[in-house]
């Protein structure tokens, strides 16, 4: 690769990006000026709030026939109170600057204590009465009112002291030892964590999240500018006419965004390091004997910087992939919002206790960086996990760059018109008839139906049981249909409502008969791996199967064969097939179909079923055979569940929680033979169809 050309392109991209004042502001002003101002401002605000709360006048009313016992405790040896009677006059006030004052309000002057609390005429109302030889006090306050909540804390502290004094007095009157009765066991906490570990634990919860977000913000604007911004300015076509390859162009753009991201990350580290040093100096001056050896944090700082730089490569490539589909700054900002939400949500993992950086967690983007920095700050070092974090982030970046190069190799994506975008929110009169939904519309459809099924479907199933399951199927049928009709798409082409030969149905029949025993083997394996998830699935399925057999058969076998097929093998598959290669479209639909069933134990078996159904739909050019296969698969499950005694006599392995290796091999072998027969029939049908 010609490095001279790449250097020239990087210089050009840098000049374009740095001319944008927003990028410079996000890269320089935010970490260097805004972070310290926010930190100092928050600290000062907390000091002001705390100080103001300590100087407040809290109004407390007491209605208790305890001889003034608690009232005396509330005010004894304390000149920070005053007594207010019916006349509203005050007495015995204090000018003490750094303390609160308590105003005792006559309870008889209050007609309705709830109204008085709501109107903030009083902060706390105390009512006490004798019950079973003990005084029982009810303390009324409003937690949503700051003064009332703070006054409640004061009162409860006084009650603790009052209860302790009364207890000691009773023990003393009984002639017993207060020390022996109240302190039969003496214990003392001994925190073996060093000062550095304590400080690192606090920083490890907040610092990774702030670094992740700031790095995303630092790469977001240059990524938008080098992709959507260049397309909006109309300079992308000019660059593509230059004697440079697409790979050189991609590498230069990626390195530009990554370099700016690394600079932004470095500035953020320096800024937050300055804040940490400031905190250390403040704590050192305010604490007696507490000191920190900052040299112990040097390995954490070094590894953290390297991790952030590795993450910069990954997040730069991902943001460029997302923004490359946009045609303007505004559209790119809309596309980047979901990515930002995902990164923020994943970054919260640093705040969750007891989540360790295992080798599995080390492969999860964003989460691995947060957990790595958190572990390093508390001096937990796992060299294998560290290596996995670095390798995985670099590998993800490489895959993203390869995908980005595919985008720039596709003229349909680079120079597409609104036909490839989200058409659902376009004016209907501007849309042309025909074709299939765009990939953007499909992505929106998947997101919308997922939310509706999660919330609406779950509520329907909890309230109506089997009827709620049918309602969920109606969501999968009607929502995609509404989108297809609104965007004026060809219904027959979108859903694959095409005629096919009888051999298509015959091949699908043999394939689904063969796939069912294979799926049993896969399910047994998944049950052994995820037993808890399997129990949840069994309990849910059992509750549904308690209904009328005809209703169960219709909802479990017939409805999904129509509704799920029309959505997954219809709208989604045909839309993806029109844009991507067939293997990619089939794999994507299979993954979505497996994820839709929302169970770890069902993901792989159901995903493979979705793959088989997609394959048959592609080979036959019609959705009807896959509908038949889906019906047969679910119908067998219903029969096996509703007639266990009869079926177990013939096929006992269907009810076994575990199976021997020979049984699994027998099922797999028989299944593969049937699948092979169906495949041969479909291949002949495919040749005739083509």
C-alpha positions in Angstrom: 0.0 0.0 0.0 1.3 3.4 -1.0 2.1 5.2 2.3 2.7 8.5 0.6 -0.9 8.6 -0.8 -2.3 7.6 2.6 -0.3 10.4 4.3 -1.6 12.9 1.8 -5.2 11.7 2.3 -4.8 11.8 6.1 -3.6 15.4 5.9 -6.5 16.3 3.7 -9.0 14.6 6.1 -7.4 16.3 9.1 -7.7 19.7 7.6 -11.4 19.0 6.7 -12.2 17.8 10.2 -10.3 20.5 12.2 -11.9 23.2 10.1 -15.1 22.2 11.8 -15.3 24.1 15.1 -17.6 21.5 16.7 -14.8 18.9 16.5 -12.2 21.2 18.0 -14.6 22.1 20.8 -15.5 18.5 21.6 -11.8 17.5 21.5 -10.3 20.4 23.5 -12.8 22.4 25.4 -14.9 19.6 26.9 -12.0 17.6 28.6 -9.8 20.5 29.5 -12.3 23.1 30.6 -15.7 21.6 31.0 -14.8 18.5 33.1 -12.9 20.4 35.7 -15.6 23.1 35.8 -18.3 20.4 36.2 -16.4 18.6 38.9 -15.6 21.7 40.9 -19.1 23.1 40.4 -20.7 19.8 41.6 -18.4 19.8 44.7 -19.3 23.5 45.5 -23.0 22.8 45.0 -22.9 19.8 47.4 -21.1 22.0 50.0 -23.7 24.8 49.5 -26.6 22.3 49.8 -25.2 20.6 52.8 -24.4 23.9 54.5 -27.9 25.3 53.8 -29.5 22.1 55.2 -27.5 22.5 58.4 -28.7 26.1 58.8 -32.4 25.4 58.2 -35.1 26.0 60.7 -37.1 22.7 61.1 -40.6 22.9 62.4 -41.7 19.9 64.5 -45.0 19.2 66.2 -45.3 16.7 69.0 -48.6 15.2 70.3 -47.6 12.6 73.0 -48.7 12.0 76.5 -45.2 10.9 77.7 -44.7 13.6 80.2 -42.6 15.6 77.7 -40.0 12.9 77.7 -39.1 13.0 74.0 -39.6 16.7 73.8 -37.0 17.1 76.5 -34.7 14.8 74.6 -35.2 16.7 71.4 -34.2 20.0 73.0 -32.0 19.1 76.0 -28.4 20.5 76.0 -29.2 22.1 72.7 -29.8 25.8 72.3 -30.6 25.2 68.6 -34.4 25.3 69.2 -37.2 27.6 70.0 -40.7 27.1 71.3 -43.6 28.4 69.2 -47.1 28.6 70.7 -50.5 29.4 69.4 -49.7 33.1 69.2 -46.8 32.5 66.8 -44.3 34.2 69.1 -40.8 32.8 69.2 -38.4 32.6 72.1 -35.0 31.5 72.9 -33.7 31.9 69.4 -30.0 31.3 68.5 -27.7 33.0 66.0 -25.4 30.0 65.7 -24.1 30.1 62.2 -23.2 26.4 61.5 -26.2 24.6 63.0 -29.9 24.0 62.3 -32.7 25.3 64.5 -35.8 23.4 65.7 -39.1 25.2 66.1 -41.5 23.3 68.3 -45.0 23.9 67.1 -48.0 23.4 69.4 -49.8 20.3 68.1 -53.1 21.6 69.4 -52.9 24.5 66.9 -52.9 22.0 64.0 -56.3 20.8 62.8 -55.0 18.5 60.1 -51.4 17.4 60.3 -51.5 16.0 56.7 -52.6 19.3 55.3 -50.0 21.1 57.4 -47.3 18.8 56.1 -48.4 19.3 52.5 -48.5 23.0 53.0 -45.0 22.8 54.6 -46.3 24.6 57.7 -44.5 21.8 59.6 -41.8 19.4 58.6 -42.5 16.5 61.0 -45.5 15.6 63.0 -45.0 13.1 66.0 -47.8 11.3 67.7 -47.2 9.0 70.6 -49.4 6.8 72.9 -48.9 4.1 75.4 -49.4 0.5 74.1 -48.8 -2.7 76.1 -46.7 -0.8 78.6 -44.5 0.8 75.9 -44.7 4.2 74.2 -45.4 3.8 70.5 -44.5 6.9 68.4 -45.7 7.5 64.8 -43.6 10.0 62.9 -45.2 11.6 59.9 -43.2 13.3 57.2 -43.1 13.8 53.4 -40.1 12.1 51.8 -40.5 14.1 48.6 -39.9 17.4 50.5 -36.2 18.0 51.3 -36.7 19.8 54.6 -39.2 17.3 55.8 -36.9 14.4 54.9 -33.9 16.0 56.6 -36.0 16.9 59.7 -37.1 13.2 59.8 -33.4 12.1 60.0 -32.8 14.5 62.9 -35.9 13.1 64.8 -34.8 9.5 64.2 -31.3 10.2 65.5 -32.9 11.7 68.6 -35.2 8.7 69.0 -32.2 6.4 68.9 -30.5 8.4 71.7 -33.8 8.5 73.7 -34.3 4.7 73.4 -30.8 4.0 74.4 -31.1 6.3 77.5 -34.4 4.7 78.6 -32.9 1.2 78.1 -29.9 2.1 80.2 -32.1 3.6 82.9 -34.2 0.4 83.2 -31.2 -1.8 83.3 -29.6 0.3 86.0 -32.9 0.3 88.0 -32.9 -3.5 87.9 -29.4 -3.5 89.4 -27.8 -5.0 86.4 -24.6 -4.1 84.6 -25.3 -1.9 81.6 -22.1 -3.0 79.9 -22.8 -6.7 80.2 -26.4 -6.5 79.1 -26.0 -4.1 76.1 -22.6 -5.2 75.0 -22.4 -9.0 75.4 -20.3 -9.1 72.2 -17.7 -6.6 71.2 -16.6 -6.4 67.6 -14.7 -4.0 65.5 -14.4 -3.7 61.7 -10.9 -4.1 60.3 -10.7 -3.0 56.7 -7.6 -4.6 55.2 -7.9 -2.7 52.0 -5.1 -0.2 51.5 -5.8 3.5 51.0 -4.9 3.1 47.3 -7.4 0.2 46.9 -10.2 2.3 48.5 -9.4 5.2 46.3 -9.1 2.9 43.2 -12.5 1.3 44.0 -14.2 4.7 44.0 -12.4 5.8 40.8 -13.0 2.4 39.1 -16.8 2.9 39.2 -16.9 6.3 37.6 -13.7 6.8 35.6 -14.2 4.0 32.9 -17.7 5.2 32.1 -16.6 8.8 31.7 -13.7 7.7 29.5 -15.9 5.6 27.3 -18.5 8.3 26.8 -15.9 11.0 26.2 -14.1 8.8 23.7 -17.4 8.2 21.8 -18.1 11.9 21.7 -14.5 12.5 20.5 -14.8 10.1 17.6 -18.4 10.8 16.7 -18.0 14.2 15.0 -15.0 13.4 12.9 -16.6 10.1 11.9 -19.7 12.0 10.8 -17.6 14.7 9.0 -15.5 12.2 7.0 -18.5 10.2 5.9 -21.9 11.9 5.8 -20.3 15.3 5.9 -18.3 14.7 2.8 -21.3 13.3 1.0 -23.4 16.3 2.0 -20.7 18.7 0.8 -20.6 16.8 -2.6 -16.8 16.1 -2.3 -17.0 12.3 -2.1 -17.5 11.8 -5.8 -14.5 14.0 -6.5 -12.3 12.0 -4.2 -13.4 8.7 -5.8 -12.3 10.0 -9.2 -8.7 10.5 -7.9 -6.1 7.8 -8.6 -6.5 6.2 -5.2 -8.0 2.9 -4.2 -11.0 2.5 -2.0 -8.8 0.7 0.6 -6.4 3.7 0.7 -9.4 6.0 1.1 -10.9 3.9 3.9 -7.6 3.5 5.8 -6.9 7.3 5.6 -10.4 8.1 6.9 -10.2 5.5 9.6 -6.7 6.6 10.8 -7.9 10.2 10.8 -10.9 9.4 13.1 -8.8 7.1 15.2 -6.0 9.6 15.7 -8.5 12.3 16.7 -10.1 9.8 19.0 -6.8 8.9 20.6 -5.9 12.6 21.1 -9.3 13.1 22.7 -8.8 10.1 24.9 -5.4 11.3 26.0 -6.7 14.8 26.8 -9.5 13.2 28.8 -7.0 11.0 30.7 -4.9 14.1 31.5 -7.9 16.1 32.5 -9.3 13.4 34.7 -5.8 12.7 36.1 -5.6 16.3 37.1 -9.0 16.0 38.8 -7.8 12.9 40.6 -4.6 14.7 41.8 -6.7 17.6 43.0 -8.9 15.1 45.0 -5.8 13.5 46.4 -4.4 16.8 47.6 -7.7 17.8 49.1 -8.0 14.5 50.9 -4.4 14.7 52.0 -5.0 18.1 53.6 -8.3 17.1 55.3 -7.4 13.7 56.6 -5.0 12.9 59.4 -2.6 10.1 58.6 -4.3 9.0 55.3 -1.8 9.0 52.5 -1.6 7.5 49.0 1.3 6.1 47.1 0.4 7.4 43.6 3.2 5.3 42.1 1.1 2.2 42.7 -1.4 3.5 40.1 1.2 3.8 37.3 0.6 0.3 35.9 -3.1 1.0 36.0 -2.6 4.3 34.1 -0.4 2.6 31.5 -2.7 -0.3 30.9 -5.7 2.0 30.9 -4.1 4.2 28.3 -3.3 1.3 26.0 -6.8 -0.1 26.5 -8.4 3.2 25.7 -6.3 3.5 22.5 -7.3 0.0 21.5 -11.0 0.9 22.2 -10.4 4.1 20.1 -9.7 1.9 17.1 -12.8 -0.1 17.6 -15.2 2.7 18.3 -13.8 4.8 15.4 -14.5 1.9 13.0 -18.0 1.3 14.4 -19.0 5.0 14.3 -17.8 5.2 10.7 -19.7 2.1 9.7 -22.9 3.7 11.2 -22.5 7.1 9.7 -21.5 5.8 6.3 -25.1 5.0 5.6 -26.2 8.6 6.3 -26.5 11.2 3.5 -26.3 14.3 5.8 -25.1 15.5 9.1 -28.7 15.5 10.5 -29.3 11.9 9.4 -25.9 10.8 10.7 -26.7 12.2 14.1 -30.0 10.3 14.1 -28.1 7.1 13.2 -25.5 7.6 15.9 -28.0 8.0 18.7 -28.8 4.3 19.1 -25.1 3.5 19.1 -24.6 6.1 21.9 -27.4 4.6 23.9 -25.9 1.1 23.6 -22.4 2.3 24.6 -23.8 4.2 27.6 -26.0 1.2 28.7 -23.1 -1.2 28.4 -20.7 1.2 30.1 -22.9 1.1 33.2 -21.5 -2.3 33.9 -18.7 -0.6 35.8 -21.2 0.5 38.5 -22.5 -3.0 39.0 -20.7 -4.9 41.9 -19.5 -8.4 41.7 -19.1 -8.6 38.0 -15.6 -9.9 37.3 -13.5 -9.6 34.2 -13.6 -13.2 33.1 -12.2 -14.3 29.7 -15.8 -14.4 28.4 -16.5 -10.8 29.6 -13.2 -9.8 28.2 -14.6 -10.4 24.7 -17.7 -8.1 25.1 -17.0 -4.7 23.6 -17.2 -1.6 25.9 -17.8 -3.8 29.0 -14.4 -5.3 28.7 -12.7 -1.9 28.7 -14.7 -0.7 31.7 -14.0 -3.9 33.8 -10.3 -3.9 32.8 -9.8 -0.3 34.0 -11.8 -1.0 37.1 -9.8 -4.1 38.0 -6.5 -2.4 37.3 -7.4 0.5 39.7 -8.0 -2.0 42.5 -4.8 -3.9 41.5 -6.4 -7.1 40.2 -4.2 -8.2 37.4 -5.2 -11.1 35.0 -2.7 -11.1 32.1 -4.8 -13.5 30.0 -7.9 -11.3 30.4 -5.9 -8.2 29.6 -4.6 -9.9 26.4 -8.1 -11.0 25.4 -9.4 -7.4 25.9 -6.7 -5.9 23.6 -6.9 -8.7 21.0 -10.7 -8.6 20.9 -10.9 -4.8 20.5 -8.3 -4.8 17.7 -10.1 -7.8 16.0 -13.4 -6.0 16.2 -11.8 -2.9 14.7 -10.4 -5.0 11.8 -13.7 -6.6 11.1 -15.4 -3.2 11.2 -12.9 -1.8 8.8 -13.4 -4.7 6.4 -17.1 -4.1 6.5 -16.5 -0.4 5.9 -14.5 -1.2 2.8 -17.4 -3.3 1.6 -19.6 -0.2 2.1 -17.3 1.9 0.0 -17.1 -0.8 -2.7 -20.9 -0.6 -3.0 -22.1 2.2 -5.3 -25.7 1.3 -4.3 -24.9 2.4 -0.8 -22.7 5.3 -1.5 -24.9 6.9 -4.1 -28.3 5.6 -3.2 -31.3 7.8 -3.1 -34.1 7.8 -0.6 -35.2 4.3 -1.9 -32.6 2.8 0.4 -33.5 4.8 3.4 -36.3 4.8 6.0 -39.4 5.3 3.8 -41.9 4.7 6.6 -41.7 8.4 7.7 -41.8 9.8 4.1 -45.0 11.3 2.8 -47.0 8.5 1.2 -47.7 10.4 -2.0 -43.9 10.7 -2.5 -43.4 6.9 -2.4 -43.4 4.8 -5.6 -45.4 1.5 -5.8 -43.7 -1.8 -6.1 -40.6 -3.6 -4.7 -39.9 -4.7 -1.2 -39.3 -2.8 2.0 -35.8 -1.2 2.5 -33.3 -2.5 5.0 -33.9 0.6 7.1 -37.6 -0.1 7.2 -36.9 -3.7 8.2 -34.6 -2.6 11.0 -37.3 -0.3 12.3 -39.8 -3.1 11.9 -37.7 -5.5 14.0 -37.1 -2.9 16.7 -40.8 -1.9 16.8 -42.1 -5.4 17.0 -39.6 -6.4 19.6 -40.8 -3.6 21.9 -44.4 -4.4 21.2 -43.9 -8.1 21.9 -41.8 -7.5 25.0 -44.4 -5.1 26.6 -47.7 -5.6 24.9 -47.3 -9.3 24.2 -46.1 -10.1 27.8 -49.1 -8.2 29.2 -51.5 -10.0 26.9 -50.1 -13.4 27.8 -50.2 -12.7 31.6 -53.8 -11.6 31.4 -55.3 -13.8 28.8 -52.9 -16.8 28.7 -53.4 -18.7 25.4 -55.4 -15.8 24.0 -52.5 -13.5 24.8 -50.2 -15.8 22.8 -52.6 -15.4 19.8 -52.5 -11.6 20.4 -48.7 -11.7 20.2 -48.9 -13.5 16.9 -51.3 -10.8 15.6 -48.6 -8.2 16.4 -46.2 -10.1 14.2 -48.8 -10.2 11.4 -50.4 -6.8 11.5 -47.5 -4.5 12.2 -45.4 -5.6 9.2 -48.5 -5.7 7.0 -49.3 -2.1 7.9 -45.8 -1.0 7.0 -45.9 -2.8 3.7 -49.2 -1.3 2.8 -48.2 2.2 3.9 -45.0 2.2 1.9 -46.9 0.8 -1.2 -44.7 -2.3 -1.5 -45.6 -5.3 -3.7 -47.4 -7.6 -1.3 -46.9 -10.7 -3.4 -43.1 -10.0 -3.8 -42.6 -8.9 -0.2 -44.3 -12.0 1.3 -43.2 -14.5 -1.4 -46.8 -15.5 -2.3 -45.7 -17.4 -5.4 -46.8 -20.7 -6.7 -44.4 -23.6 -6.4 -44.4 -27.2 -7.6 -45.5 -30.1 -5.4 -41.8 -31.2 -5.2 -41.2 -28.0 -3.1 -43.7 -29.2 -0.5 -42.4 -32.7 -0.7 -38.8 -31.7 -0.1 -39.8 -29.4 2.7 -41.8 -32.3 4.3 -38.8 -34.6 4.4 -36.5 -31.9 5.6 -38.8 -30.9 8.6 -39.3 -34.6 9.5 -35.5 -35.1 9.5 -34.8 -31.8 11.3 -37.2 -32.6 14.2 -35.0 -35.4 15.7 -31.9 -33.4 15.1 -33.5 -30.5 17.0 -34.3 -32.9 19.9 -30.6 -33.7 20.2 -29.7 -30.0 20.1 -32.4 -29.2 22.7 -31.1 -31.9 25.0 -27.6 -30.4 24.8 -28.9 -26.9 25.4 -30.9 -28.1 28.4 -27.8 -29.5 30.0 -26.0 -26.2 29.4 -28.8 -23.9 30.5 -31.0 -25.9 33.0 -32.5 -22.8 34.6 -33.5 -21.3 31.2 -35.0 -24.7 30.3 -37.1 -24.8 33.4 -38.5 -21.4 32.5 -39.4 -22.5 29.0 -41.1 -25.7 30.3 -43.1 -23.8 32.9 -44.2 -21.2 30.3 -45.1 -23.9 27.8 -47.0 -26.0 30.3 -49.1 -23.0 31.4 -50.1 -22.4 27.7 -50.8 -26.1 27.0 -53.5 -26.2 29.8 -56.1 -24.8 27.4 -58.6 -26.5 25.0 -56.7 -28.8 22.6 -58.3 -27.2 19.6 -57.4 -23.7 20.8 -53.9 -24.9 21.7 -53.4 -26.5 18.3 -54.6 -23.3 16.5 -52.5 -20.9 18.5 -49.3 -22.9 18.7 -49.3 -24.6 15.3 -51.5 -22.7 12.9 -51.0 -19.1 13.9 -47.1 -19.1 14.0 -47.0 -20.9 10.7 -48.8 -18.0 9.2 -47.8 -14.9 11.3 -44.2 -15.7 12.0 -43.5 -16.9 8.5 -45.0 -13.8 6.9 -42.8 -11.6 9.0 -39.5 -13.6 9.1 -39.5 -15.6 5.8 -41.6 -13.0 4.1 -41.0 -9.3 4.8 -37.5 -9.6 6.5 -36.0 -12.3 4.3 -37.2 -10.9 1.0 -36.0 -7.4 1.9 -32.6 -8.6 3.0 -32.3 -10.9 0.0 -32.8 -7.9 -2.3 -29.9 -6.0 -0.8 -27.4 -8.7 0.4 -26.1 -12.1 -0.7 -28.3 -15.0 0.0 -26.1 -16.6 2.7 -26.0 -13.3 4.6 -29.7 -12.8 4.4 -30.4 -16.4 5.5 -28.0 -16.1 8.5 -29.4 -12.8 9.6 -33.0 -14.0 9.5 -32.1 -17.2 11.3 -30.3 -15.2 14.1 -33.3 -12.8 14.4 -35.7 -15.8 14.6 -33.7 -17.5 17.3 -33.4 -14.2 19.3 -37.1 -13.5 18.9 -38.0 -16.6 21.1 -36.0 -14.9 24.0 -34.5 -18.0 25.6 -30.9 -19.2 25.7 -32.0 -22.8 25.6 -34.1 -22.2 22.5 -31.8 -19.8 20.6 -29.7 -22.3 18.7 -32.4 -24.9 17.9 -34.9 -22.2 16.9 -32.2 -20.3 15.0 -31.3 -23.4 13.0 -35.0 -24.0 12.3 -35.2 -20.5 11.0 -32.2 -21.2 8.8 -33.8 -24.3 7.3 -37.1 -22.5 6.7 -35.3 -19.7 4.9 -33.3 -22.1 2.8 -36.5 -23.9 1.7 -38.2 -20.5 1.0 -35.2 -19.5 -1.2 -35.0 -22.9 -3.0 -38.8 -22.9 -3.8 -39.2 -19.2 -4.4 -42.3 -19.3 -2.3 -43.3 -18.9 1.4 -45.9 -21.7 1.3 -43.6 -24.6 1.8 -41.9 -22.9 4.8 -45.4 -22.3 6.3 -46.2 -26.0 5.9 -42.9 -26.9 7.6 -43.4 -24.5 10.5 -46.9 -25.9 11.0 -45.7 -29.5 11.0 -42.9 -28.7 13.5 -45.2 -27.0 15.9 -48.0 -29.5 15.4 -45.7 -32.4 16.4 -44.7 -30.4 19.6 -48.4 -29.9 20.5 -49.2 -33.6 20.0 -46.1 -34.7 22.0 -47.2 -32.4 24.8 -50.9 -33.2 24.8 -50.7 -36.9 24.5 -47.6 -37.9 26.4 -48.7 -41.4 27.5 -49.5 -42.6 24.0 -46.5 -41.0 22.3 -44.0 -42.2 25.0 -44.9 -45.8 24.3 -43.7 -45.4 20.7 -40.9 -42.7 21.1 -39.7 -42.7 24.8 -36.7 -40.7 23.9 -38.9 -37.6 23.3 -39.6 -37.4 27.0 -36.2 -38.2 28.3 -34.4 -35.4 30.2 -31.1 -37.0 29.2 -30.2 -39.4 26.4 -27.3 -41.8 25.8 -24.8 -41.1 23.1 -26.1 -44.0 21.0 -29.6 -42.6 21.1 -28.4 -39.1 20.1 -26.4 -40.7 17.2 -29.4 -42.7 16.1 -31.6 -39.6 16.1 -29.0 -37.5 14.3 -28.4 -40.2 11.7 -32.0 -40.8 10.9 -32.6 -37.0 10.8 -29.7 -36.4 8.4 -31.0 -39.1 6.0 -34.4 -37.6 5.8 -32.9 -34.1 5.4 -30.7 -35.4 2.7 -33.7 -36.8 0.8 -35.5 -33.5 1.1 -32.5 -31.6 0.0 -32.1 -33.7 -3.2 -35.8 -33.1 -4.0 -35.4 -29.4 -3.4 -32.3 -29.1 -5.6 -34.3 -30.6 -8.5 -37.2 -28.2 -7.8 -34.7 -25.3 -7.6 -33.3 -26.1 -11.0 -36.8 -26.2 -12.5 -37.8 -23.0 -10.6 -34.7 -21.2 -11.9 
